[in-house]
Amino acid sequence: MNKTSSILIIEDEIAIRTGLIDVFVYHGFDVEFADDGKIGLDKAVTGKFDMILLDVMLPSMNGYDICQRIREKDKSQPIIMLTAKTADEDVVMGLSLGADDYVAKPFSIAQLVLRVQAVLRRTGKQCQRITKIQLAEERVIDVTNLSIQSGEIKTQFTKREMQVVEYLYQNRDRPVSREELLANVWGYSIELDIETRTVDIHIAKIRRKLEKDAKKPKFLTTVRGAGYRLLCDGV
């Protein structure tokens, strides 16, 4: 698997921060966050993040000052500023301090992801998506082409099925609950407590494509009381 890009989200509004975390985890990023300016700065200057999403209005230290401090230490760190301030002088201020881009609230999540990816491409730190998943020696998932090759047999996935597989693979070190899949693959709010068999039906369909015996799964297992887990090479 290619290296996963890391992102630091410095945002004090809980709803916005939670939404951003969910979206960027879904898109394959390693995500950390801070809800305070000074704490965010301390994390940002470690140099371990491929991208920093930086709110302007923050407790203890504003985003402009944080951006300036980051730039004093690292001229190349990718930074996108998030703010409700849209006046020209605010945009100019952010960009003059070294931000790579400036996104006004409320913003389109899809557009923000594209802008993050665009900045990463320009800076040579593009988040590389998973293209292949090796389940076993002769069982390989082709994420790009929505298929699995098992020996000479190729089986197709739907786009939604592959999104489930990708998410489970990105979080393969732990079980993933139905609620988490509904929130991060289907986009349902985790607070809604939705009663649906959508996840179970998709898991059953995916198992029939991944497993030799769907009743005795080796790769897509159920962890009782916790959710589902994808195991590679059967371990």
Summary of the structure (lengths in Angstrom):
residues: 235
radius of gyration: 20.2
end to end distance: 16.9
largest distance: 62.8
contacts: 686
relative contact order: 0.11
helix: 40%
strand: 21%
